[in-house]
Amino acid sequence: MDASVSAHVAAGTRVVADTHVHLYPGYDLALALASLAANLGRTPAGARAGFFAERHDCHMFAALRGDPARLSRDGFEIRQFSDPGVLLVAAAGTPPVHLFAGRQIATAERIEILALLAPEAPRDGLPAERAVAAILETGGVPVLGWSPGKWWLGRGRLVRALLERFGADSLLLGDTALRPDFSPEPSIMRAARRRGVRVIAGSDPLPFAGEERLLGSYASIFTGTIDPARPVESARQLLLSAAAGSAGSRCTWAGAARRWLRTTRASRSGPAVLSGSAASRTPDGPRACAE
């Protein structure tokens, strides 16, 4: 088998997936989905996926499922499955992308837990241990998401305790594009990897106009496929398998600092509000991170 054929076969058995997707209400939705497809499409793979991690006040997955024709004028086709937790989005010139429902929870201790593949999830404000247990009970995949400062001191001890309590077979860690490129991997993440805990990657865009262009810019690569007859279950098996690596890139130090400063300012003045408009409806790459 020559090299080109081998590469094609290898790509066909890989799935590249952004495991931390937000579609905030003020985003340019067509630009967001086009960016997700284009950024994931830079990595050869047999399938591409985006795992939603929606906050309590966001319901964009349900909105897409409830109105699959809403983006038809933008050239998108949204296909539904018998399982309500998955959609397939396709547009001319971009690879199709499976979208999987999921939620994000802010716990009583102020750490973030993703409930991937869970259309419904525990309410915000629960103690972290109860939240993880509740996600597992509903068939979701719990992920402790990295966020600046939230794995330090007492909360760092909590993350370690949760990993000890639930083990590598049940609980994952999530890396995001907001962690600066070339920064040392957090000690919790390094120690967890040594114990066999899976670490997955996602873009985790912020709730500001223009951030939607970052969707798909940082993702995990899994070995396997998404079974069209059982897409959610096959996606669950991918998440619980060892990721083969990551694709894309994280922010520069300067880009991460600017984005985090913007979030801090917005939180001090009230709920984060999307302002402005996307600079272009053409997904020209994750510029906001690189600047």
C-alpha positions as CSV (number, residue, x, y, z in Angstrom):
1,M,0.0,0.0,0.0
2,D,1.6,3.3,-1.1
3,A,1.9,6.3,1.3
4,S,-1.1,8.2,-0.2
5,V,-3.4,5.3,0.2
6,S,-2.2,4.6,3.7
7,A,-2.8,8.3,4.6
8,H,-6.3,8.1,3.2
9,V,-7.1,4.9,5.2
10,A,-5.7,6.5,8.4
11,A,-7.8,9.6,7.9
12,G,-10.9,7.5,7.4
13,T,-10.5,5.9,10.8
14,R,-10.0,9.2,12.6
15,V,-12.5,11.7,14.1
16,V,-11.4,15.3,14.8
17,A,-13.7,16.9,17.4
18,D,-13.9,20.2,19.2
19,T,-15.0,19.0,22.6
20,H,-16.0,22.4,24.1
21,V,-18.4,24.2,21.8
22,H,-20.5,27.2,22.7
23,L,-22.9,28.9,20.3
24,Y,-23.9,32.1,22.2
25,P,-27.2,33.8,21.2
26,G,-25.4,36.9,19.8
27,Y,-23.1,35.0,17.5
28,D,-23.4,35.1,13.7
29,L,-24.6,31.5,13.6
30,A,-23.8,30.9,10.0
31,L,-20.2,32.2,10.5
32,A,-19.9,30.0,13.7
33,L,-20.9,26.8,11.9
34,A,-18.7,27.6,8.9
35,S,-15.7,28.3,11.1
36,L,-16.2,25.1,13.0
37,A,-16.3,23.1,9.8
38,A,-13.4,25.0,8.2
39,N,-11.1,24.8,11.2
40,L,-11.8,21.1,11.8
41,G,-11.4,20.5,8.1
42,R,-7.8,21.5,8.2
43,T,-7.1,18.1,9.8
44,P,-7.5,15.0,7.6
45,A,-10.1,12.8,9.2
46,G,-13.0,10.6,8.3
47,A,-15.5,12.5,10.4
48,R,-15.7,15.8,12.3
49,A,-17.7,16.7,15.4
50,G,-18.5,19.5,17.8
51,F,-19.6,18.7,21.4
52,F,-21.8,21.4,22.9
53,A,-21.2,22.6,26.5
54,E,-24.0,25.1,26.8
55,R,-24.5,27.3,29.9
56,H,-27.8,27.3,31.8
57,D,-29.0,30.3,29.8
58,C,-28.1,29.0,26.3
59,H,-30.2,26.6,24.2
60,M,-28.8,26.9,20.7
61,F,-28.7,23.1,20.1
62,A,-32.4,22.9,20.9
63,A,-33.0,25.9,18.6
64,L,-31.2,24.3,15.7
65,R,-33.1,21.0,16.2
66,G,-36.4,22.8,16.5
67,D,-35.9,24.8,13.3
68,P,-33.6,22.9,11.0
69,A,-34.4,25.2,8.1
70,R,-33.3,28.4,9.8
71,L,-29.9,28.5,8.0
72,S,-31.1,27.1,4.6
73,R,-30.7,30.6,3.1
74,D,-27.0,30.6,4.2
75,G,-26.5,27.3,2.4
76,F,-26.6,25.0,5.4
77,E,-28.5,21.7,5.6
78,I,-29.3,20.4,9.1
79,R,-30.1,16.7,9.3
80,Q,-31.8,15.2,12.3
81,F,-31.5,11.7,13.7
82,S,-33.9,9.5,15.7
83,D,-31.7,10.3,18.7
84,P,-32.5,13.9,19.7
85,G,-29.0,14.4,21.0
86,V,-27.2,14.7,17.6
87,L,-27.5,16.8,14.4
88,L,-25.5,16.7,11.2
89,V,-24.7,20.1,9.6
90,A,-23.4,20.4,6.1
91,A,-22.8,23.2,3.6
92,A,-21.3,23.4,0.2
93,G,-17.5,23.6,0.3
94,T,-17.1,22.5,3.9
95,P,-17.0,19.0,5.4
96,P,-20.1,17.9,7.3
97,V,-20.0,18.1,11.1
98,H,-21.8,16.1,13.7
99,L,-23.1,18.3,16.6
100,F,-23.8,16.6,19.9
101,A,-25.9,18.1,22.7
102,G,-24.2,18.9,26.1
103,R,-24.3,21.3,29.0
104,Q,-21.8,23.2,31.2
105,I,-22.3,23.5,35.0
106,A,-20.8,26.0,37.4
107,T,-20.6,24.2,40.7
108,A,-20.9,25.5,44.3
109,E,-17.1,25.6,44.5
110,R,-16.9,27.7,41.2
111,I,-15.3,25.1,39.0
112,E,-16.6,24.2,35.5
113,I,-17.9,20.7,34.7
114,L,-18.9,19.8,31.2
115,A,-21.8,17.3,30.8
116,L,-21.0,16.1,27.2
117,L,-23.8,14.1,25.4
118,A,-26.3,15.3,28.0
119,P,-29.2,17.3,26.7
120,E,-30.2,18.0,30.3
121,A,-27.8,18.4,33.2
122,P,-27.8,19.2,36.9
123,R,-28.5,22.8,37.8
124,D,-25.7,25.2,38.6
125,G,-24.7,25.6,42.2
126,L,-24.5,21.9,43.1
127,P,-21.4,20.6,45.0
128,A,-19.0,19.2,42.4
129,E,-19.1,15.6,43.6
130,R,-22.9,15.6,43.3
131,A,-22.8,17.2,39.9
132,V,-20.4,14.6,38.5
133,A,-22.5,11.8,40.0
134,A,-25.7,13.2,38.5
135,I,-24.1,13.5,35.0
136,L,-23.0,9.9,35.1
137,E,-26.5,8.8,36.2
138,T,-28.1,10.5,33.1
139,G,-25.6,8.9,30.7
140,G,-23.5,12.0,30.1
141,V,-19.7,12.2,30.1
142,P,-18.4,14.5,32.8
143,V,-15.3,16.6,32.0
144,L,-13.5,18.9,34.5
145,G,-12.7,21.9,32.3
146,W,-9.5,23.9,32.8
147,S,-10.0,27.6,33.3
148,P,-7.5,30.3,34.4
149,G,-7.1,30.2,38.2
150,K,-9.8,27.6,38.8
151,W,-7.4,24.7,39.5
152,W,-5.3,26.4,42.1
153,L,-5.2,26.0,45.9
154,G,-8.4,24.7,47.4
155,R,-10.1,24.1,44.1
156,G,-7.0,22.3,42.8
157,R,-7.3,20.0,45.8
158,L,-10.9,19.5,44.9
159,V,-10.1,18.6,41.3
160,R,-7.6,16.0,42.5
161,A,-10.1,14.6,45.0
162,L,-12.7,14.2,42.2
163,L,-10.3,12.4,40.0
164,E,-9.5,10.1,42.9
165,R,-13.1,9.6,43.7
166,F,-14.4,8.8,40.2
167,G,-11.3,7.4,38.5
168,A,-10.0,7.4,35.0
169,D,-12.8,5.4,33.6
170,S,-15.5,7.9,34.5
171,L,-14.1,11.4,34.6
172,L,-12.1,13.4,31.9
173,L,-10.1,16.6,31.9
174,G,-10.7,19.3,29.4
175,D,-8.0,21.5,27.9
176,T,-9.0,24.7,26.1
177,A,-7.6,27.2,23.6
178,L,-7.6,29.8,26.3
179,R,-4.6,28.2,28.0
180,P,-1.7,29.9,26.4
181,D,0.4,28.1,23.8
182,F,3.9,27.1,25.0
183,S,2.7,27.3,28.7
184,P,3.6,24.4,30.9
185,E,0.9,21.8,31.1
186,P,-0.9,22.2,34.6
187,S,0.5,19.8,37.2
188,I,-2.9,18.3,37.7
189,M,-3.2,17.5,34.0
190,R,0.3,16.0,33.9
191,A,-0.3,13.8,36.9
192,A,-3.8,12.8,35.6
193,R,-2.3,11.7,32.3
194,R,0.2,9.5,34.1
195,R,-2.8,7.8,35.8
196,G,-4.6,7.2,32.6
197,V,-7.1,10.0,32.8
198,R,-8.2,11.2,29.3
199,V,-7.5,14.8,28.5
200,I,-9.6,16.2,25.6
201,A,-9.3,19.5,23.8
202,G,-11.8,22.2,22.8
203,S,-12.0,25.8,21.6
204,D,-14.2,27.2,24.5
205,P,-15.0,30.5,22.8
206,L,-16.1,33.4,24.9
207,P,-19.5,35.2,24.7
208,F,-18.4,38.1,22.5
209,A,-18.9,38.8,18.8
210,G,-16.1,37.5,16.7
211,E,-15.2,34.7,19.1
212,E,-17.3,32.3,16.9
213,R,-14.4,32.3,14.4
214,L,-12.4,30.3,16.9
215,L,-14.7,27.3,16.9
216,G,-12.8,24.2,15.9
217,S,-9.4,25.9,16.3
218,Y,-8.3,23.5,19.0
219,A,-9.6,19.9,19.0
220,S,-9.0,16.3,19.8
221,I,-8.2,13.6,17.4
222,F,-9.8,10.2,18.1
223,T,-9.2,6.8,16.5
224,G,-12.5,5.4,15.3
225,T,-15.7,6.5,13.5
226,I,-19.1,7.9,14.2
227,D,-21.7,5.2,13.4
228,P,-24.7,6.7,11.6
229,A,-26.9,4.1,13.1
230,R,-25.9,4.9,16.7
231,P,-24.1,8.3,16.6
232,V,-24.4,9.2,20.2
233,E,-23.2,5.9,21.6
234,S,-20.3,5.8,19.2
235,A,-19.4,9.4,20.2
236,R,-19.5,8.3,23.8
237,Q,-17.1,5.5,23.0
238,L,-14.7,7.9,21.3
239,L,-14.7,10.2,24.3
240,L,-14.0,7.3,26.6
241,S,-11.1,6.1,24.5
242,A,-7.7,7.5,24.6
243,A,-7.4,10.5,22.3
244,A,-4.7,10.1,19.6
245,G,-3.6,13.7,19.9
246,S,-4.8,17.2,19.4
247,A,-5.3,19.4,16.3
248,G,-5.0,23.2,15.8
249,S,-3.5,25.5,18.4
250,R,-4.1,27.4,21.6
251,C,-3.8,31.2,22.1
252,T,-0.6,33.1,22.3
253,W,0.1,34.6,25.7
254,A,-0.9,38.1,24.5
255,G,-4.1,36.8,22.9
256,A,-5.1,34.8,26.0
257,A,-4.5,37.8,28.2
258,R,-6.6,40.1,26.1
259,R,-9.4,37.6,25.9
260,W,-9.4,36.9,29.6
261,L,-9.2,40.6,30.5
262,R,-12.2,41.3,28.4
263,T,-14.1,38.5,30.3
264,T,-13.0,40.0,33.6
265,R,-14.2,43.4,32.7
266,A,-17.6,42.1,31.4
267,S,-18.1,40.1,34.6
268,R,-17.6,43.2,36.8
269,S,-20.2,45.2,34.8
270,G,-22.8,42.4,34.8
271,P,-23.6,39.4,32.6
272,A,-21.3,39.1,29.5
273,V,-23.0,40.8,26.6
274,L,-22.1,40.2,23.0
275,S,-21.3,43.5,21.3
276,G,-20.3,44.5,17.8
277,S,-20.5,42.2,14.8
278,A,-18.4,39.6,13.2
279,A,-15.8,41.2,11.1
280,S,-16.5,38.9,8.2
281,R,-18.8,36.0,7.3
282,T,-15.7,34.3,5.8
283,P,-14.0,32.0,8.3
284,D,-10.4,33.1,7.9
285,G,-8.9,31.3,10.8
286,P,-8.5,31.8,14.6
287,R,-7.2,35.4,14.3
288,A,-8.4,36.5,17.7
289,C,-6.0,34.0,19.4
290,A,-3.0,34.8,17.3
291,E,-3.1,38.6,17.6
